[in-house]
Amino acid sequence: MSDQSGDLTPIKPARVAQEIAKLSAARKSGELKADAYDMKFARMIQELRDRRIDGGRDEIVAALKPLLDAGDITEKEHFRLIAQLGMR
């Protein structure tokens, strides 16, 4: 999710969904072990806090719903993302 230009523009909810799906896929495939997954997840949350999300809880939930419905992310990942962003 790093932006090479150094611009701290807010991140679109669709991009948040894309990144969590990519992270989840890496975990499911075994590419990331639990500790590496947790570290990358925490880094993603910190970057989202630093840059902010261009939208509120409803927009983020709407962007995540198709991924959740398709099984691309787990209910636990969905809850963890929303909770750690303070949007429960």
N, C-alpha and C positions, 0 to 999 in steps of 0.2 A: 504494500500500500504506500510505500514511500514515494514522495514526489520529488523528482530530481531538481526541479526549479527552486525549491525552498519555499514555494508559495504555500501558505497555510489556509487555502480555501476550504470551506466545509465540504465534507464527503457526502455524496448522494446515497440514499438508502439502498439503491440497486447495487452500488459498489460494495457497501457493507455486506449485502447478501452474497455477492460474488466471492468476496474474500473468505467469509465463513464457510461457504460451500467448498472452496478450494482447500481450506484447512481441514475440514471434515473428511474430504476425499483422501487427503494425504494420511490422515490417521487411520481410516478404514482400510487403506491399501497396505498399511504397515510401513509406509515410507517414513512416518513419524512415530516414534515411541511416545508413551504417555508423558514423560517429562519434557520432551522437546515440544510436543503439542501444547502442553500447559504454558510453556515459556512463550511460544509464538502467539497463543491466544492472549496472554497477558500483554504482550507487546502491541498486539492489534488494538486491544481495549485502550491502552495508554495513548496510542496515536489517535484513536477516535476522540478521546477526551481532549487531547491537545488541539486537534483540528476542528472538532465539532462535526455534527452530522447535520446536513441540510434537510431537516425534517424532524418531526416529532415521533412519538411512540407509534402512533397509528400508521405512519408511512413506513416505519421500519418493520412493524409487524406485517403489513401488507406485502412488503418486499420479501420477507422471510417465509410467508405462508406457502407459496408454491414449492419451495425447497423442502419444507417440513412435510407437506402433503405427498411429495414424490419420494420422501425418504432420503433426500440428499443431505439433510442435517437431522440430528436427533432432537427429540423433545428436550433433553437435558442441555444440548448446545443452545437451543433457542432460549430456554429459560436463563441459562448462564449469561448469554449475551445481553438480554434485556435487563437482567438483575444487575450486572456489573456496570451497565451504563446508567443505572439509577432510574430505570423506566418501568419497574414492576407495577 
